[in-house]
Amino acid sequence: MNFSSDIDLVFAYPAQGETDGARPIDNETFFVRLGQQFIKLLGDTTAEGFGFRVDMRLRPFGTVGRLALSFNAMEQYFQREGRDWERYAWIKARPIAGDIAAGERFLGTLRPFVYRRYFDYTAFEGLREMKAMIEAEVQRRELADHLETRTRRHS
């Protein structure tokens, strides 16, 4: 990563339900609010600068999707709607906050989506198309010497 990189975040929670505080709210509302605060915290500019640009487009349905989803809703989305580019992005997914063990279990449920049992020719074509789109974007934006781009091409 470099100073112009962003981080891709997806917020998920184990199950439907509600908080157990003085004024209970449903889990989705709680995690959406928590996610919004986290994005603001990372992206706010302070006297020291800013933390990271946060990209939330990786979540199901991109920018029009809900900010936080239950593990079950995410799994259903990827079974029905998951696209090749999402599959490639989720290869590097790691739980970074909250209940890490639950996050690992969730990633385990996505394993059949991310790592298909059978690799067919349509997957090869999807990889070729993705690589061509990335290369075209690099050329368009003149990012050939950009550190993050070089790292992605050689990893």
C-alpha positions in Angstrom: 0.0 0.0 0.0 1.1 3.6 -0.5 -0.3 6.9 0.5 -2.8 7.0 -2.4 -4.1 3.5 -1.7 -7.5 2.8 -0.3 -8.8 -0.1 1.8 -11.8 -2.2 0.8 -14.0 -3.0 3.8 -17.1 -5.2 4.1 -19.1 -5.2 7.3 -20.9 -8.4 8.3 -22.3 -9.8 11.5 -23.1 -13.4 12.6 -26.9 -13.3 12.9 -30.1 -11.4 13.1 -31.1 -10.3 16.5 -30.8 -7.2 18.6 -28.4 -5.5 21.1 -28.9 -6.1 24.8 -28.3 -2.5 25.9 -30.7 -0.1 27.7 -32.4 0.7 24.3 -32.1 -2.4 22.2 -31.8 -2.0 18.4 -31.7 -4.6 15.7 -28.2 -6.0 14.8 -28.3 -4.5 11.2 -29.0 -1.0 12.5 -26.2 -1.4 15.1 -23.6 -2.6 12.7 -24.6 -0.1 10.0 -24.1 2.7 12.5 -20.8 1.2 13.8 -19.6 0.8 10.2 -20.4 4.5 9.4 -18.5 5.6 12.4 -15.5 3.4 11.5 -15.4 4.7 7.9 -15.6 8.3 9.2 -12.8 7.6 11.8 -10.5 6.2 9.1 -11.3 8.8 6.5 -11.4 12.0 8.6 -8.6 14.5 8.1 -7.0 15.6 11.3 -3.9 17.7 12.1 -1.8 14.5 11.5 -3.5 13.9 8.1 -5.9 11.1 7.2 -5.8 7.4 7.9 -7.2 5.7 4.7 -9.6 6.3 1.9 -12.2 3.6 2.5 -13.8 1.8 -0.5 -17.1 0.2 0.3 -18.0 -1.0 -3.2 -16.9 -4.6 -2.5 -20.0 -5.2 -0.4 -22.9 -7.1 -2.0 -24.7 -4.9 -4.6 -21.9 -2.3 -4.3 -22.8 1.3 -3.4 -26.5 0.5 -3.5 -26.2 -2.4 -1.1 -26.7 -2.3 2.6 -23.6 -1.3 4.5 -23.8 -4.3 6.8 -25.3 -7.7 6.2 -25.7 -10.9 8.3 -23.4 -13.8 7.4 -26.3 -15.7 6.1 -27.4 -12.9 3.8 -23.9 -12.5 2.5 -23.6 -16.2 1.8 -26.9 -16.2 -0.1 -25.8 -13.2 -2.1 -22.6 -14.9 -3.3 -24.4 -18.1 -4.1 -27.0 -16.3 -6.3 -25.3 -13.2 -7.5 -21.5 -13.5 -7.0 -19.4 -12.4 -10.0 -15.9 -13.4 -11.0 -14.4 -10.1 -9.9 -15.9 -10.5 -6.5 -14.5 -14.1 -6.3 -11.0 -12.7 -7.1 -11.3 -9.9 -4.5 -12.4 -12.3 -1.7 -9.3 -14.4 -2.2 -7.4 -11.9 0.0 -10.3 -11.3 2.5 -9.3 -11.4 6.1 -11.3 -10.6 9.3 -9.7 -7.6 11.0 -12.0 -6.6 13.8 -14.7 -7.9 16.1 -15.1 -11.6 16.6 -12.2 -12.9 14.5 -13.1 -16.5 15.0 -16.7 -15.8 13.7 -15.1 -14.0 10.8 -12.9 -17.0 10.0 -16.0 -19.3 10.1 -17.8 -16.9 7.8 -15.0 -16.9 5.3 -15.1 -20.7 5.5 -18.8 -20.6 4.3 -17.6 -18.5 1.3 -14.9 -20.9 0.4 -17.0 -22.8 -2.2 -17.7 -19.5 -3.9 -14.2 -18.2 -3.8 -12.4 -21.4 -4.7 -14.6 -23.2 -7.1 -14.4 -27.0 -7.1 -14.0 -27.2 -10.9 -12.1 -24.6 -12.9 -13.7 -24.3 -16.3 -12.9 -22.3 -19.4 -15.3 -19.6 -18.6 -13.2 -18.9 -15.4 -10.1 -18.6 -17.6 -12.0 -16.1 -19.9 -13.2 -14.2 -16.8 -9.6 -13.9 -15.6 -8.4 -12.7 -19.0 -11.2 -10.1 -19.2 -10.4 -8.9 -15.7 -6.7 -8.6 -16.5 -7.4 -6.7 -19.7 -9.7 -4.3 -17.9 -7.1 -3.6 -15.2 -4.4 -3.0 -17.8 -6.6 -0.7 -19.8 -7.4 1.3 -16.7 -3.7 1.5 -15.8 -2.9 2.9 -19.3 -5.9 5.3 -19.2 -4.9 6.7 -15.9 -1.2 6.5 -16.6 -0.5 4.4 -13.5 2.2 2.2 -15.0 4.7 3.4 -12.3 2.2 3.4 -9.5 3.5 1.2 -6.6 0.2 -0.5 -5.9 -0.3 -1.4 -9.7 3.2 -2.8 -10.0 2.7 -4.9 -6.9 -0.6 -6.3 -8.2 0.9 -7.1 -11.6 3.8 -9.1 -10.0 1.9 -10.9 -7.2 
